[in-house]
Structure formats: C-alpha cells, structure tokens
C-alpha cells in the first residue's frame, strides 16, 4: 500500500502521522506517542471547540483520579500506606474537582509568560497543547497504578517490594511522560524549535513542589 493510499485511509504513514481522515481518539493518542508535536499541530489547525478541549482535560482528570485511587486507596504498597494521610480519599476528590481549573490557570500563566518572551501562541493554542498532552500522558499514569497494585499483591511473596526505594518509583515516574508530552505540546503551540526549555522549567517546578510538600509533611502542616 502506497503512502498516499495509507494516508487517505486514515492509517499511519511511515512518519507516524495520521492522514487526512479524522481518526478515532485511540488512534490520535497512539499517533501522539509517535510524534506529539505533529499531533498537536494537527489539533490546533483543526481549531477545536472549547467543548472538545474541555472533554480532553476531563478525560485526563478521570484517569488521574482512577490511577491515584488505585495507588493510594484500593491497593497501596505498605511503605506508601504508612505515609499517606487517612483523608486521602477526600484529598483525591478535591484534586479531581480542582484539577480542571488548575489546568486552565496554568495554561493562562504559560501564555502570559510566553507572550512576554516574544512567542505568538494564543491561549487557545496553549490550552490545546496542555490539555491534549495531559490526555496523551494519562495512560502512563494508569499503567504505573496497575504496577503499584501488582506490587502490593506480591508483597507477601517478595518482601523487598515493601522497601521505599522499590515501592515509591511507580507513584511518581508517570510524572515524567506527563511533563514531556505537555512540554512538547507547549513548544508546538508557541513555535519553539525544541521543547527542552519548557520541559526543564516544568520539571524544576514539579521538583520544587514535591520537595515543598515533603517539607510541609515533615513539620506536620499537611
């Protein structure tokens, strides 16, 4: 099958980009794993409605809630169980309710900062890059939640799984693809040649937030 025929059929071209056909949501996500920037550009060029962008972020919210519920409430490993507060269920519900607003606020801040350094990406373009990146990264969080649940079930057989250095990585490693895909979406939305700078900035902010939360936890404020 030629490349032209493949594109017209809505399948993947050799470059990993969808053809002219719209494609299902699953095809779009897989295509974004192959080339996030091209996928983001395709989405921006389609001029998506606000309802569509909101659907993307709400879908990522639901997966976020499911994955963290599985990791902290349904089947947490013993090492983590001792560290999470008893009110974790209420915190997760609160996070689910606030996450959408936080994503809108984050995209507004990013747009303002990008405009300040000469970028031309609009708030809608940045929302498209951020919301789409969050949804594309969501399956990785769910996969790590399943890994954490399996580790919890296997603890009686393999006691080493109770050790913090083994138990904790599945809880935070999914943050890497989350930041990576969002940074690529932002880079494309603002016309940057590379996404290294957005990725490094967001990684630094995430690390600072984690260290701050750990400090507040140690002094008993959270």
Secondary structure, DSSP 8 states (H G I E B T S, - for coil): --HHHHHHTT-B-TTS-B-SS---HHHHHHHHHH-HHHHHHHHHHTT--HHHHHHHHHHHHHHHHHHHHIIIIIS--HHHHTTS-TTHHHHHHHHHHHHHHHHHHHHHHHHHHHHHTT----HHHHHHHHHHHHHHHHHHHHHHHHHHHHHHHHTTT-GGGGSHHHHSHHHHTHHHHHHHHHHHHHHHHTT-S-SHHHHHHHHHHHHHHHHHHHHHHHTT--
